[in-house]
Amino acid sequence: NGTLTWTFKASIGTVGTGRTLSLATVDADGAYAMTDASFTIDIVAAQPEIYSASIEETARVNVPVTLTAVTSKDVTKIEVYNEYGLKMGTLSQTYQDTDEGREWTVQMKIGTRGTRSFVVSAKNKYGDVSGSVTTNAVEVTI
């Protein structure tokens, strides 16, 4: 019937809702002409992932302790909650990218003695939060 059907793939590098792509044609001389064809889509970020988290086996009350975690490379922040669901503050968060993902070193203080464990999740720059993992137990003494 004289019409052509084209299939193409596009890569859009920024997240956003209501993103509109318009189509243009190029003739044999290389001249571009805009068409009436367009479509609107929402671009969502990849869901951040956390693979593991562990903490030192012993710690002292209010003395810095190290928590380590491995996440996907799109993670920009680690969130730590105690076993009661209260958010823990962290002193510092650094990471190094490896073949396995992003390896985090998190420094924090624990203010209560006893056998403790923590729930750790990861957040990307868009605010999306991963599932969570629970650390091993840490024995906190005075």
Backbone as JSON, one array per atom type, in Angstrom:
{
  "sequence": "NGTLTWTFKASIGTVGTGRTLSLATVDADGAYAMTDASFTIDIVAAQPEIYSASIEETARVNVPVTLTAVTSKDVTKIEVYNEYGLKMGTLSQTYQDTDEGREWTVQMKIGTRGTRSFVVSAKNKYGDVSGSVTTNAVEVTI",
  "N": [[0.82, -1.21, 0.0], [2.17, 1.12, -0.18], [3.21, 2.17, 2.13], [5.65, 2.32, 4.76], [6.85, 0.37, 7.48], [8.5, 0.96, 10.46], [10.76, -0.17, 12.92], [12.24, 0.71, 15.92], [14.74, 1.36, 18.45], [15.12, 3.32, 21.35], [17.16, 5.17, 23.56], [16.82, 6.69, 26.59], [18.21, 8.91, 28.75], [17.42, 10.23, 31.08], [15.27, 10.4, 33.9], [11.74, 10.81, 34.0], [8.32, 11.99, 33.83], [5.74, 11.89, 31.37], [7.3, 12.2, 29.06], [7.93, 13.2, 25.77], [8.46, 11.93, 22.59], [9.29, 12.81, 19.36], [9.01, 12.15, 15.88], [11.12, 12.28, 13.02], [11.83, 12.47, 9.52], [14.33, 11.57, 7.12], [15.45, 12.53, 4.03], [16.8, 11.36, 0.85], [18.74, 13.23, 0.27], [19.6, 14.0, 2.72], [18.05, 15.79, 4.13], [16.14, 16.83, 6.89], [12.79, 16.28, 8.0], [10.12, 17.08, 10.0], [7.61, 14.94, 11.36], [4.11, 14.17, 11.92], [4.03, 12.24, 13.78], [4.3, 11.1, 17.09], [5.0, 10.12, 20.46], [4.19, 9.66, 23.9], [5.79, 8.9, 26.91], [6.49, 7.49, 30.17], [9.46, 7.62, 31.95], [11.1, 5.58, 34.09], [13.27, 5.11, 36.91], [15.77, 2.57, 37.35], [15.13, 0.05, 39.72], [16.69, 0.34, 42.85], [19.04, -1.96, 44.32], [19.91, -4.03, 47.11], [22.35, -6.22, 48.13], [23.77, -7.43, 50.23], [24.55, -7.04, 53.76], [26.58, -6.35, 56.52], [27.85, -6.24, 59.89], [30.36, -5.32, 62.31], [31.27, -7.85, 64.71], [31.46, -7.24, 67.4], [31.01, -4.37, 69.48], [31.26, -1.12, 71.02], [29.31, 0.9, 73.22], [28.35, 3.94, 71.86], [30.73, 4.27, 70.43], [32.37, 4.53, 67.35], [31.42, 2.14, 64.85], [31.79, -0.22, 62.19], [29.78, -0.79, 59.4], [29.19, -2.8, 56.61], [28.13, -2.94, 53.21], [26.77, -4.28, 50.16], [25.65, -3.13, 47.09], [23.57, -2.36, 44.2], [24.92, -0.43, 41.45], [23.63, 1.99, 41.13], [22.89, 3.06, 43.52], [22.8, 5.65, 45.94], [22.75, 6.19, 48.6], [22.79, 4.76, 51.88], [20.48, 3.36, 54.12], [19.84, 2.81, 57.53], [18.19, 0.94, 59.96], [17.17, 0.26, 63.31], [16.37, -2.75, 65.24], [13.86, -2.13, 66.14], [12.69, -0.57, 64.3], [13.46, 2.07, 64.19], [15.13, 4.8, 62.69], [18.6, 4.89, 62.18], [21.29, 7.12, 62.74], [24.1, 7.95, 60.68], [27.65, 8.28, 60.67], [29.43, 8.49, 58.56], [29.45, 7.69, 55.05], [30.85, 5.83, 52.59], [31.87, 4.62, 49.36], [32.98, 2.09, 47.03], [33.23, 1.24, 43.68], [32.95, -1.97, 42.22], [33.36, -5.01, 40.3], [31.31, -6.57, 41.27], [29.42, -4.83, 42.23], [28.43, -1.97, 44.1], [30.41, -1.32, 46.79], [29.92, -0.56, 50.06], [31.05, 1.35, 52.88], [30.08, 2.06, 56.01], [30.05, 4.2, 58.71], [28.95, 4.25, 62.03], [27.37, 4.93, 65.21], [26.33, 3.06, 68.03], [23.92, 3.36, 70.45], [22.92, 1.85, 72.55], [23.43, -0.84, 74.72], [23.78, -4.45, 74.33], [22.66, -7.38, 72.5], [22.43, -6.76, 69.19], [20.87, -6.12, 66.02], [20.56, -4.96, 62.63], [18.48, -3.43, 60.15], [18.93, -2.93, 56.8], [18.72, -0.79, 54.01], [18.74, 0.48, 50.61], [19.05, 3.5, 48.71], [18.27, 5.3, 45.72], [19.19, 8.13, 43.58], [16.77, 9.22, 42.92], [15.09, 8.79, 44.98], [13.96, 6.29, 45.21], [13.57, 3.25, 46.99], [15.26, 0.32, 47.93], [14.59, -3.22, 48.55], [15.07, -4.76, 51.78], [17.79, -5.9, 53.88], [18.95, -7.88, 56.63], [21.38, -7.39, 59.08], [24.08, -9.34, 60.49], [24.24, -10.35, 63.98], [25.38, -8.06, 66.48], [27.35, -7.67, 69.32], [26.99, -5.39, 71.75], [28.77, -3.6, 74.07], [29.47, -1.83, 77.17]],
  "CA": [[0.0, 0.0, 0.0], [3.05, 2.27, -0.29], [3.69, 2.67, 3.43], [6.73, 1.55, 5.39], [6.79, 0.23, 8.93], [9.84, 1.0, 11.04], [10.91, -0.52, 14.33], [13.49, 1.29, 16.41], [14.95, 1.42, 19.89], [15.65, 4.61, 21.8], [17.68, 5.18, 24.92], [16.6, 7.99, 27.21], [19.08, 8.87, 29.91], [16.93, 10.93, 32.25], [13.98, 9.97, 34.41], [10.72, 11.85, 33.96], [6.99, 11.58, 33.4], [5.23, 12.65, 30.25], [8.36, 12.5, 28.08], [7.41, 13.07, 24.42], [9.42, 11.73, 21.5], [8.72, 13.12, 18.05], [9.73, 11.48, 14.79], [11.46, 13.04, 11.83], [12.31, 11.66, 8.41], [15.5, 12.1, 6.42], [15.36, 12.11, 2.63], [18.04, 10.89, 0.23], [19.7, 14.33, 0.29], [19.96, 14.27, 4.1], [17.21, 16.84, 4.71], [15.2, 16.38, 7.92], [11.43, 16.83, 7.98], [9.34, 16.61, 11.15], [6.34, 14.29, 11.04], [3.07, 14.33, 12.95], [4.1, 11.08, 14.67], [4.98, 11.27, 18.36], [4.4, 9.35, 21.55], [4.56, 10.13, 25.23], [6.04, 7.79, 27.82], [7.1, 7.79, 31.46], [10.75, 6.95, 32.12], [11.33, 5.34, 35.51], [14.62, 4.68, 37.26], [15.93, 1.17, 37.74], [14.95, -0.13, 41.16], [17.96, 0.05, 43.52], [19.09, -3.27, 44.96], [20.92, -4.28, 48.13], [22.66, -7.65, 48.08], [24.2, -7.93, 51.54], [24.99, -6.06, 54.75], [27.12, -6.98, 57.74], [28.41, -5.31, 60.86], [31.35, -5.95, 63.16], [30.62, -8.74, 65.68], [31.46, -6.6, 68.72], [31.09, -2.91, 69.45], [31.09, -0.47, 72.32], [28.3, 1.94, 73.2], [28.74, 5.27, 71.4], [32.04, 4.25, 69.78], [32.09, 4.18, 65.96], [31.47, 0.76, 64.4], [31.7, -0.26, 60.73], [28.81, -1.63, 58.72], [29.51, -2.87, 55.18], [27.0, -3.37, 52.38], [26.99, -4.36, 48.71], [24.43, -2.71, 46.42], [23.7, -2.06, 42.78], [25.74, 0.77, 41.26], [22.82, 3.21, 41.09], [22.58, 3.46, 44.89], [23.5, 6.85, 46.38], [22.66, 6.35, 50.06], [22.41, 3.6, 52.67], [19.63, 3.67, 55.27], [19.97, 1.79, 58.56], [17.15, 0.98, 60.99], [17.4, -0.74, 64.35], [15.39, -3.83, 65.26], [12.56, -1.57, 66.51], [12.22, 0.23, 63.18], [13.91, 3.46, 64.29], [16.23, 5.11, 61.78], [19.89, 5.15, 62.81], [22.14, 8.09, 62.08], [25.42, 7.45, 60.3], [28.71, 9.29, 60.73], [29.95, 8.65, 57.2], [29.12, 6.64, 54.08], [31.71, 5.88, 51.42], [31.73, 3.41, 48.56], [33.92, 1.81, 45.94], [32.6, 0.4, 42.66], [33.67, -3.17, 41.83], [32.61, -5.82, 39.35], [30.15, -7.13, 41.95], [28.46, -3.76, 42.53], [28.96, -0.86, 44.88], [30.73, -1.78, 48.14], [29.78, 0.57, 50.98], [31.56, 1.34, 54.25], [29.26, 3.01, 56.76], [30.44, 4.37, 60.11], [27.83, 4.65, 62.86], [27.48, 4.65, 66.63], [25.18, 2.37, 68.61], [23.78, 3.99, 71.75], [22.34, 0.96, 73.55], [24.15, -2.11, 74.79], [23.01, -5.67, 74.13], [22.82, -8.03, 71.2], [21.66, -5.93, 68.27], [20.97, -6.34, 64.58], [20.05, -3.79, 61.94], [17.85, -3.62, 58.84], [19.62, -2.0, 55.91], [18.17, -0.65, 52.66], [19.51, 1.37, 49.73], [18.23, 4.51, 48.04], [18.91, 5.92, 44.56], [19.09, 9.59, 43.57], [15.38, 9.62, 42.7], [14.32, 8.5, 46.18], [13.46, 4.92, 45.21], [14.2, 2.48, 48.05], [15.37, -1.12, 47.67], [14.17, -4.09, 49.63], [16.01, -4.63, 52.88], [18.49, -7.08, 54.39], [19.25, -7.76, 58.05], [22.78, -7.69, 59.38], [24.4, -10.3, 61.55], [24.13, -9.76, 65.31], [26.55, -7.41, 67.05], [27.27, -7.59, 70.78], [27.38, -4.04, 72.12], [29.08, -3.51, 75.5], [29.77, -0.48, 77.66]],
  "C": [[0.86, 1.26, 0.0], [3.53, 2.83, 1.04], [4.79, 1.75, 3.94], [6.48, 1.49, 6.89], [8.2, 0.14, 9.46], [9.76, 0.57, 12.5], [12.24, 0.05, 14.79], [13.54, 1.2, 17.92], [15.54, 2.77, 20.22], [16.14, 4.45, 23.23], [17.53, 6.58, 25.47], [17.31, 7.98, 28.55], [18.58, 9.59, 31.14], [15.53, 10.46, 32.61], [13.0, 11.12, 34.3], [9.39, 11.29, 33.52], [6.55, 12.46, 32.25], [6.28, 13.05, 29.24], [7.81, 12.24, 26.68], [8.55, 12.94, 23.43], [8.69, 12.0, 20.19], [9.61, 12.49, 16.99], [9.94, 12.41, 13.61], [11.89, 12.05, 10.75], [13.52, 12.35, 7.8], [15.4, 11.61, 4.98], [16.74, 11.74, 2.08], [19.13, 11.97, 0.22], [20.14, 14.7, 1.71], [19.14, 15.36, 4.77], [16.22, 16.22, 5.7], [13.85, 17.03, 7.72], [10.67, 16.24, 9.17], [8.04, 15.98, 10.65], [5.33, 14.62, 12.13], [3.13, 13.2, 13.97], [4.88, 11.43, 15.94], [4.32, 10.35, 19.38], [4.96, 9.85, 22.87], [4.69, 8.93, 26.16], [6.59, 8.32, 29.14], [8.38, 6.98, 31.57], [11.0, 6.81, 33.62], [12.75, 4.85, 35.73], [14.62, 3.19, 37.55], [15.81, 1.08, 39.26], [16.3, -0.43, 41.81], [17.9, -1.31, 44.21], [20.18, -3.29, 46.03], [21.1, -5.79, 48.19], [23.05, -8.22, 49.43], [24.56, -6.76, 52.44], [25.49, -6.81, 55.97], [27.73, -5.91, 58.62], [29.44, -6.05, 61.68], [30.63, -6.78, 64.24], [30.56, -8.17, 67.08], [31.59, -5.1, 68.53], [30.94, -2.4, 70.87], [30.06, 0.65, 72.17], [28.94, 3.28, 72.83], [30.18, 5.38, 70.9], [31.79, 3.83, 68.33], [32.32, 2.7, 65.64], [31.25, 0.77, 62.89], [30.66, -1.27, 60.27], [29.21, -1.64, 57.26], [28.29, -3.4, 54.43], [27.44, -3.43, 50.93], [25.64, -4.08, 48.03], [24.64, -2.66, 44.91], [24.39, -0.71, 42.64], [24.95, 2.06, 41.18], [22.46, 3.74, 42.47], [23.44, 4.66, 45.28], [23.51, 7.03, 47.89], [22.23, 5.03, 50.7], [21.56, 4.08, 53.85], [19.68, 2.5, 56.24], [18.89, 2.01, 59.61], [17.48, -0.06, 62.05], [16.27, -1.76, 64.35], [13.99, -3.37, 65.67], [11.99, -0.67, 65.42], [12.61, 1.7, 63.24], [15.14, 3.69, 63.41], [17.49, 5.47, 62.57], [20.62, 6.24, 62.01], [23.46, 7.44, 61.71], [26.4, 8.6, 60.34], [29.29, 9.56, 59.35], [29.51, 7.46, 56.36], [30.03, 6.84, 52.88], [31.52, 4.59, 50.64], [32.85, 3.31, 47.54], [33.19, 0.9, 44.97], [33.52, -0.76, 42.29], [32.85, -3.9, 40.78], [31.32, -6.36, 39.96], [29.07, -6.1, 42.24], [29.16, -2.63, 43.25], [29.16, -1.35, 46.32], [30.81, -0.57, 49.07], [30.47, 0.29, 52.31], [30.83, 2.45, 54.99], [29.74, 3.03, 58.21], [29.22, 4.88, 60.88], [28.15, 4.36, 64.32], [26.2, 3.98, 67.09], [25.08, 2.84, 70.06], [23.26, 3.1, 72.86], [23.08, -0.36, 73.54], [23.2, -3.28, 74.58], [23.35, -6.3, 72.79], [21.88, -7.35, 70.23], [21.83, -6.42, 66.85], [20.26, -5.17, 63.9], [19.48, -4.18, 60.58], [18.39, -2.52, 57.94], [18.93, -1.99, 54.55], [18.99, 0.39, 51.9], [18.56, 2.3, 48.99], [18.99, 5.05, 46.84], [18.66, 7.43, 44.56], [17.68, 10.1, 43.33], [14.49, 9.34, 43.91], [13.73, 7.11, 46.24], [14.26, 4.11, 46.24], [14.15, 0.99, 47.68], [14.59, -1.91, 48.72], [15.19, -3.95, 50.75], [16.65, -5.96, 53.22], [18.8, -6.81, 55.86], [20.7, -8.16, 58.27], [22.88, -8.86, 60.33], [24.23, -9.59, 62.89], [25.45, -9.14, 65.73], [26.33, -7.32, 68.55], [27.85, -6.25, 71.2], [27.57, -4.0, 73.64], [29.4, -2.07, 75.87], [31.26, -0.22, 77.57]]
}
